[in-house]
């Protein structure tokens, strides 16, 4: 168990909001939901609870946070103990959990209402999945029918559709985005959005993507690579490349997206969904590390899902050319209906009651 105890706020919060710390995706969605909630109910105080990469993401965005000081791959029982202790000390009106299963039984030890936010259902025999029996309501942030609903959740699930981060840029802003990034307006731009939960040591794509990029026959081509923790390693390897813009992070990731003619990801759900929302064609290169994410990536018409282990540079270059010539890459600005965050916020508002 972690030797560092979470730092608690002296202010009682009506909503204690647990956000899974593995990667940045949960934190980004949860901040979007809480911004919507703030517009509906400025009287409600919300305190985020996370750990690992999620905690760092909240801190980078100056959010009110209790850090559990656990690793990204947090053990279930240790999280259960920490969550129960935290709930007891903060006495919230409502516990919300985004894919942090242990928070549900922890809330019920104190007879507090608990809501669970997710976009998938696990095997009902799984210990984590059985934790859902302690949820008063499950908010499913995808469409109904993507996963089979467990029988024990009948009548408890609300389907609200996808939750996407707030976008500042659209496809109409491509020229502006390229100018701000220092990219030639008339170039072919390939972005590599690799700053997720799986760095190169677990899911290496650098050599494959760079070789395929070199095979592309465009005279004026640029690559933008968002590298996260691989930044230092890739900086050394790209020192002599003039047409690759390497960034450790990009707070306005939608700016890079709309500046791109094509994006390459590691198959993470949030990025492929957001690219599809903006009408940017994408290729996902996966190692089977996130099978549920990859299932979504394979279902998107704007994305071509490839297995990194069995794809060579020639094959990837052919796929890149194909996607660059797709109707998606030539189409006008596309936008899917985006109201999932507001619908989640409305449910939280109703459940929190009057403060």
C-alpha positions as CSV (number, residue, x, y, z in Angstrom):
1,X,0.0,0.0,0.0
2,X,1.2,3.5,-0.7
3,X,3.1,5.1,2.2
4,X,1.9,8.6,1.2
5,X,-1.6,9.5,2.3
6,X,-3.8,11.6,0.1
7,X,-3.9,15.3,0.9
8,X,-7.5,16.2,1.8
9,X,-9.3,19.5,1.3
10,X,-10.9,21.1,4.4
11,X,-14.0,21.9,2.3
12,X,-16.6,19.3,2.2
13,X,-17.5,18.4,-1.5
14,X,-20.9,17.2,-2.5
15,X,-19.4,15.1,-5.3
16,X,-16.3,13.0,-4.9
17,X,-15.3,12.0,-8.4
18,X,-12.9,9.0,-8.9
19,X,-11.2,9.0,-12.3
20,X,-9.1,6.0,-13.6
21,X,-5.5,7.0,-13.6
22,X,-4.3,4.8,-16.5
23,X,-3.5,7.2,-19.3
24,X,-4.9,10.7,-20.0
25,X,-8.2,9.8,-21.6
26,X,-10.4,9.4,-18.5
27,X,-9.1,12.7,-17.0
28,X,-9.8,14.6,-20.2
29,X,-13.4,13.4,-20.5
30,X,-14.0,13.9,-16.8
31,X,-12.9,17.5,-16.9
32,X,-15.2,18.1,-19.9
33,X,-18.1,16.6,-17.9
34,X,-17.4,18.7,-14.8
35,X,-17.2,21.9,-16.9
36,X,-20.6,21.1,-18.2
37,X,-21.8,20.4,-14.7
38,X,-20.4,23.8,-13.6
39,X,-22.6,25.5,-16.2
40,X,-25.7,23.6,-14.9
41,X,-24.9,23.8,-11.2
42,X,-22.3,26.4,-10.2
43,X,-23.3,25.7,-6.6
44,X,-21.9,22.1,-6.6
45,X,-18.4,21.5,-5.4
46,X,-16.6,18.6,-7.1
47,X,-13.3,17.0,-6.0
48,X,-11.4,14.7,-8.4
49,X,-9.6,11.7,-7.1
50,X,-7.0,9.9,-9.3
51,X,-3.4,8.7,-9.4
52,X,-0.6,8.1,-11.9
53,X,-0.9,9.7,-15.3
54,X,-4.5,10.7,-14.6
55,X,-3.4,12.7,-11.5
56,X,-0.7,14.4,-13.5
57,X,-3.2,15.4,-16.1
58,X,-5.5,17.0,-13.6
59,X,-2.7,18.8,-12.0
60,X,-1.4,20.1,-15.3
61,X,-4.9,21.5,-15.9
62,X,-5.1,23.1,-12.4
63,X,-8.0,20.9,-11.2
64,X,-8.9,20.4,-7.6
65,X,-7.5,16.9,-6.9
66,X,-6.9,14.3,-4.3
67,X,-3.9,12.1,-5.5
68,X,-4.1,8.5,-4.2
69,X,-0.3,8.2,-5.1
70,X,-0.8,4.8,-6.8
71,X,0.7,3.5,-10.0
72,X,-1.2,3.6,-13.3
73,X,-1.9,-0.1,-12.9
74,X,-3.4,0.2,-9.4
75,X,-4.2,-3.0,-7.5
76,X,-8.0,-3.4,-6.9
77,X,-7.8,-4.2,-3.1
78,X,-5.4,-1.4,-2.3
79,X,-7.6,1.1,-4.2
80,X,-10.6,-0.2,-2.3
81,X,-9.0,0.5,1.0
82,X,-7.8,3.9,0.0
83,X,-11.2,4.8,-1.5
84,X,-13.1,3.7,1.6
85,X,-10.8,5.7,3.9
86,X,-11.1,8.8,1.6
87,X,-14.9,8.6,1.4
88,X,-15.2,8.3,5.1
89,X,-13.0,11.4,5.7
90,X,-14.6,13.6,3.1
91,X,-18.3,12.7,3.6
92,X,-19.5,13.5,0.1
93,X,-23.1,13.6,-0.9
94,X,-22.5,11.6,-4.0
95,X,-19.7,9.3,-5.3
96,X,-18.9,9.2,-9.0
97,X,-16.5,6.7,-10.5
98,X,-15.2,6.7,-14.1
99,X,-14.0,3.1,-14.6
100,X,-12.6,3.0,-11.0
101,X,-14.4,-0.1,-9.9
102,X,-13.2,-0.2,-6.3
103,X,-14.9,3.1,-5.5
104,X,-18.4,1.5,-5.8
105,X,-18.2,-1.0,-2.8
106,X,-16.2,1.6,-0.9
107,X,-19.1,4.0,-1.2
108,X,-21.6,1.4,-0.2
109,X,-19.8,0.7,3.1
110,X,-21.1,4.2,4.1
111,X,-24.5,3.8,2.4
112,X,-23.7,6.6,-0.1
113,X,-25.2,6.8,-3.6
114,X,-22.6,5.9,-6.2
115,X,-22.7,6.4,-10.0
116,X,-20.4,4.6,-12.5
117,X,-19.3,6.0,-15.8
118,X,-18.0,3.6,-18.5
119,X,-18.0,2.7,-22.2
120,X,-17.7,-1.0,-21.9
121,X,-19.0,-4.0,-19.9
122,X,-16.7,-6.7,-18.7
123,X,-17.3,-10.5,-18.3
124,X,-19.9,-10.7,-15.4
125,X,-17.7,-13.3,-13.6
126,X,-14.9,-10.8,-13.3
127,X,-14.4,-9.3,-9.8
128,X,-14.3,-5.8,-11.1
129,X,-17.4,-6.3,-13.1
130,X,-19.2,-7.6,-10.1
131,X,-18.4,-4.4,-8.3
132,X,-21.1,-2.8,-10.6
133,X,-23.8,-4.4,-8.5
134,X,-23.1,-1.6,-6.0
135,X,-23.8,1.2,-8.5
136,X,-27.1,3.0,-8.2
137,X,-26.8,3.9,-11.9
138,X,-24.4,3.1,-14.7
139,X,-23.9,5.9,-17.2
140,X,-22.7,4.3,-20.5
141,X,-20.8,6.9,-22.7
142,X,-21.3,5.1,-25.9
143,X,-24.2,3.9,-28.0
144,X,-26.5,1.0,-26.8
145,X,-25.7,-2.4,-28.3
146,X,-21.9,-2.0,-28.5
147,X,-21.6,-4.4,-25.5
148,X,-24.1,-6.9,-24.1
149,X,-25.6,-5.4,-20.9
150,X,-25.1,-7.7,-17.8
151,X,-28.4,-9.1,-16.6
152,X,-27.8,-7.8,-13.0
153,X,-27.7,-4.2,-14.3
154,X,-31.2,-4.3,-15.9
155,X,-32.9,-1.0,-15.4
156,X,-29.8,0.7,-14.1
157,X,-28.0,1.7,-17.3
158,X,-28.4,5.1,-19.0
159,X,-27.0,5.4,-22.5
160,X,-25.9,9.0,-23.2
161,X,-23.6,8.6,-26.3
162,X,-19.8,9.5,-26.6
163,X,-18.2,12.1,-24.4
164,X,-15.6,14.1,-26.3
165,X,-13.2,16.8,-25.1
166,X,-14.0,20.4,-25.9
167,X,-12.6,21.4,-29.3
168,X,-11.2,24.8,-30.1
169,X,-10.3,24.0,-33.7
170,X,-12.3,22.5,-36.5
171,X,-11.2,21.3,-40.0
172,X,-12.0,24.8,-41.3
173,X,-9.1,26.1,-39.2
174,X,-6.5,24.0,-41.0
175,X,-4.5,27.0,-42.4
176,X,-4.6,28.8,-39.0
177,X,-3.5,25.6,-37.2
178,X,-0.6,25.0,-39.6
179,X,0.6,28.6,-39.3
180,X,0.6,28.4,-35.5
181,X,2.6,25.1,-35.6
182,X,5.1,26.5,-38.2
183,X,4.0,24.0,-40.9
184,X,3.9,24.9,-44.6
185,X,0.3,25.5,-45.6
186,X,0.6,23.6,-48.9
187,X,2.4,20.5,-47.4
188,X,1.1,17.0,-46.8
189,X,1.0,16.6,-43.0
190,X,1.1,13.3,-41.2
191,X,0.7,13.4,-37.4
192,X,1.6,10.6,-35.0
193,X,-0.4,10.9,-31.8
194,X,1.6,8.5,-29.7
195,X,1.5,10.2,-26.3
196,X,-0.9,7.7,-24.8
197,X,-0.4,5.0,-22.1
198,X,1.9,2.7,-24.0
199,X,5.4,4.2,-24.8
200,X,7.8,2.8,-27.4
201,X,9.3,0.2,-25.0
202,X,5.9,-1.5,-24.9
203,X,4.5,-0.7,-28.4
204,X,7.3,0.4,-30.8
205,X,6.2,2.0,-34.0
206,X,8.9,4.7,-34.6
207,X,11.0,2.8,-37.1
208,X,8.0,1.4,-39.0
209,X,6.3,4.8,-39.3
210,X,9.4,6.8,-40.2
211,X,10.3,4.3,-42.9
212,X,6.8,4.4,-44.4
213,X,6.8,8.2,-44.3
214,X,10.0,8.2,-46.3
215,X,8.4,5.9,-48.9
216,X,5.6,8.5,-49.5
217,X,6.2,10.2,-52.9
218,X,5.1,13.7,-51.8
219,X,7.8,16.4,-52.4
220,X,6.5,18.6,-49.6
221,X,5.7,16.5,-46.6
222,X,5.9,17.0,-42.9
223,X,5.4,14.8,-39.8
224,X,4.3,16.0,-36.4
225,X,5.0,13.5,-33.6
226,X,3.5,13.9,-30.1
227,X,5.9,11.8,-28.1
228,X,5.1,12.2,-24.3
229,X,7.6,10.2,-22.3
230,X,9.5,9.1,-25.5
231,X,10.4,12.7,-26.2
232,X,14.1,12.6,-25.1
233,X,14.8,9.3,-26.9
234,X,13.2,10.4,-30.1
235,X,14.8,13.8,-30.0
236,X,18.2,12.1,-30.4
237,X,17.0,9.9,-33.3
238,X,15.4,12.8,-35.1
239,X,18.2,15.3,-34.7
240,X,19.0,15.4,-38.4
241,X,15.4,15.4,-39.7
242,X,14.3,18.8,-41.0
243,X,10.7,17.8,-41.9
244,X,9.7,16.2,-38.6
245,X,8.2,18.4,-35.8
246,X,8.6,16.6,-32.5
247,X,6.6,17.7,-29.5
248,X,6.6,16.3,-26.0
249,X,3.0,17.3,-25.5
250,X,0.3,19.4,-27.1
251,X,-2.3,21.0,-24.8
252,X,-4.4,21.8,-27.8
253,X,-4.3,18.4,-29.5
254,X,-7.2,19.3,-31.8
255,X,-4.9,21.9,-33.4
256,X,-2.5,19.1,-34.4
257,X,-5.5,17.0,-35.5
258,X,-7.0,19.6,-37.9
259,X,-3.6,20.5,-39.2
260,X,-3.1,16.9,-40.4
261,X,-4.1,15.2,-43.6
262,X,-3.7,11.9,-41.9
263,X,-3.1,10.8,-38.2
264,X,-1.5,7.7,-36.9
265,X,-2.4,6.4,-33.4
266,X,-1.7,3.3,-31.3
267,X,-5.4,2.4,-31.3
268,X,-6.5,4.4,-28.3
269,X,-10.2,4.9,-28.1
270,X,-10.3,8.7,-27.4
271,X,-7.9,9.7,-30.1
272,X,-9.5,7.7,-32.9
273,X,-13.0,8.8,-31.8
274,X,-12.0,12.4,-31.8
275,X,-10.3,12.2,-35.2
276,X,-13.4,10.7,-36.6
277,X,-15.5,13.5,-35.0
278,X,-13.3,16.1,-36.7
279,X,-13.3,14.2,-40.1
280,X,-9.6,13.4,-40.1
281,X,-8.7,10.0,-41.5
282,X,-6.5,7.8,-39.3
283,X,-4.5,4.6,-39.1
284,X,-4.2,2.8,-35.8
285,X,-1.2,0.6,-35.2
286,X,-1.8,-1.7,-32.3
287,X,-0.1,-4.5,-30.3
288,X,-3.2,-5.9,-28.7
289,X,-2.6,-4.2,-25.4
290,X,-6.0,-2.5,-25.3
291,X,-8.4,-4.9,-27.0
292,X,-11.5,-3.0,-26.1
293,X,-10.1,0.2,-27.5
294,X,-9.0,-1.6,-30.7
295,X,-12.5,-3.0,-31.1
296,X,-13.8,0.6,-31.3
297,X,-11.0,1.7,-33.6
298,X,-11.8,-1.2,-36.0
299,X,-15.5,-0.1,-36.2
300,X,-14.8,3.5,-37.3
301,X,-15.1,4.2,-41.1
302,X,-12.5,6.9,-40.9
303,X,-9.9,4.6,-39.4
304,X,-7.8,1.8,-40.8
305,X,-6.8,-0.7,-38.1
306,X,-3.5,-2.5,-38.6
307,X,-1.5,-4.9,-36.4
308,X,1.9,-3.4,-35.7
309,X,3.6,-6.8,-35.5
310,X,2.6,-7.9,-39.0
311,X,2.7,-4.6,-40.9
312,X,5.9,-3.6,-42.8
313,X,6.9,-0.2,-44.0
314,X,5.8,-0.8,-47.6
315,X,2.3,-2.0,-46.5
316,X,2.0,1.0,-44.1
317,X,3.0,3.4,-46.9
318,X,0.4,1.9,-49.2
319,X,-2.3,2.3,-46.5
320,X,-1.2,5.9,-45.9
321,X,-1.6,6.7,-49.6
322,X,-5.0,5.0,-49.6
323,X,-6.2,7.0,-46.6
324,X,-4.8,10.2,-47.9
325,X,-6.9,9.7,-51.0
326,X,-10.1,8.7,-49.1
327,X,-13.3,10.7,-49.3
328,X,-12.9,11.6,-45.7
329,X,-9.6,13.4,-46.3
330,X,-11.2,15.5,-49.1
331,X,-14.5,16.2,-47.4
332,X,-15.6,19.4,-45.8
333,X,-15.7,19.8,-42.0
334,X,-17.6,16.8,-40.5
335,X,-19.0,16.8,-37.0
336,X,-20.9,14.1,-35.1
337,X,-23.6,15.0,-32.6
338,X,-21.8,15.9,-29.4
339,X,-23.9,16.1,-26.3
340,X,-22.7,13.2,-24.1
341,X,-20.9,15.3,-21.6
342,X,-23.9,17.5,-21.0
343,X,-26.2,14.5,-20.6
344,X,-23.8,13.0,-18.0
345,X,-23.7,16.4,-16.2
346,X,-27.5,16.5,-16.1
347,X,-27.6,13.1,-14.4
348,X,-25.0,14.1,-11.9
349,X,-26.9,17.3,-11.1
350,X,-30.1,15.4,-10.6
351,X,-28.5,12.8,-8.4
352,X,-26.6,15.4,-6.3
353,X,-29.9,17.1,-5.4
354,X,-30.1,20.6,-3.8
355,X,-27.1,21.7,-1.8
